[in-house]
């Protein structure tokens, strides 16, 4: 008997996103990290890769508008995870840098990331993992 495909990918993607965000928040909570939303994580992860980025560069990397990123950075600064510093090369540019407190979160973020990947990829074969990545990238490009 043939099963009908529902064609509800958008709904499934939304539910996966909600589940991932819930997992992130519960893991942060377990580590006693309060006040950080998953959207803050995008910024912190970028800064773990390259510290001292401008708001414009961060906005491009995480695919958000500059005003949105500014609000996220304001909150991270208030929580003591990042600080703003004028660029030595161009004083018109403000760079976002991790504080010691922000740097201390990196192992926690790496652990959460591994946990998410374990859930997402589970028992998928290498070919299935590659297909999943390829198909999702293809869909994302269309937007």
Buried (B, 14 or more C-beta within 10 A) or exposed (E): EEEEEEEEEEEEEEEEEEEBBEBBBEBBEEEEBEEBBBBBBBBBBBBBEEBEBBBEBBBBBBEBEEEEBBEBBEBBBEBEBBBEEEEEEEEEBBBBBBBEEBBEBBEBBEEBBEEBEEEEBEEEEEEEBEEEEEEEEEEEEEE
